[in-house]
Amino acid sequence: MACTCDLSSLTIAAPASSRLSDPSKWACDECGSTDGLWVCTGCGHVGCGREASGHARAHAQHHRAVGHAAHDVCVDAVTKAAHCFSCDDYVISDPPWLARFLTNCMFFNAAAFFEQVPVVVMV
């Protein structure tokens, strides 16, 4: 299955784009692990995956418990796959915000994403 949550109002925090585009920042903020890392789109928090200590999921659960659902979606630091912790499934519908976000991370151009400037890729 795929995420069916309404992510249309999701906003991406500048630190998330910055941390995804800089591999030197890829370590779990809690335990320092470099395995299976996920970056929170809400704040840029880097957490390890379930196979390690599960800090990415714990981060999302903590923020959801205090009413901050903006931390429900994270992006795999290596594969750039998006995952929604609200429904515990992958975001595979390629919404426009995700495509823009990933394109700008790939080209280390976070400023263009936040200014909503279209990215042109020359082939």
Salt bridges, closest charged atoms under 4 A:
ASP22 OD2 - LYS25 NZ 3.97
ASP29 OD1 - ARG19 NH2 2.80
GLU30 OE1 - HIS45 NE2 2.90
ASP72 OD2 - ARG64 NH2 2.27
ASP88 OD1 - ARG50 NH2 2.18
ASP88 OD1 - HIS83 NE2 3.11
